């Protein structure tokens, strides 16, 4: 008696291969959807391009933040946050910055001789995170923080594009774009609106030898 393979074996093999390929496509699609949802609703993934937050964060560091941190509570002073840069946002651009919250809604923040004073306090804000002695744009500035807004400064105050400069930058950028803006409107861009805060930065995950919680 002679034996032979069933005629449908090649067809069955092709079907099995198609099922295997389709199952891998489903896995990859699910992973991409989960990553997209995480990045859109839960995680903020940021790369630091400058030295404005040294020595807390170095240029090239990569960070994870959480978008849900401020879902049920307000941002607090000294939080490190990722946010939409207000000048670019007003021009229809999306640029993310990372800074430290210094002034809260409704507060008066004074900068005098390299120290921060909140609401007329005689005691300056304790800032052990500063990179070095603060000598640039360190005196004679007063900010009345609007409601639902925050004042942002970098830890490297001698080399940080932050709330101290954004009004002047706004006047320049609007002029370059051929658009008009009043001095008062430019001054309002010194502050970050609550809705522009994307999340609180929690963890530096790159470089691997510097993995750490941010504070």
Buried (B, 14 or more C-beta within 10 A) or exposed (E): EEEEEEEEEEEEEEEEEEEEEEEEEEEEEEEEEEEEEEEEEEBBBBEBEBBBBBEBBBEEBBBBBBBEBBEEEEBEBEBBBBBBBBBBBBBEEEEBBBBBBBBBBEBBBBBEEBBBBBEEEEEBBEBEBBBEEBEEBBEEBEBEBBEEBBBBBBBBBBEBBBBBEBBEBBBEBBEEEEEEBEEEBBBBBBBBBBEBBBBBBBEBBEEEEEEEEBE
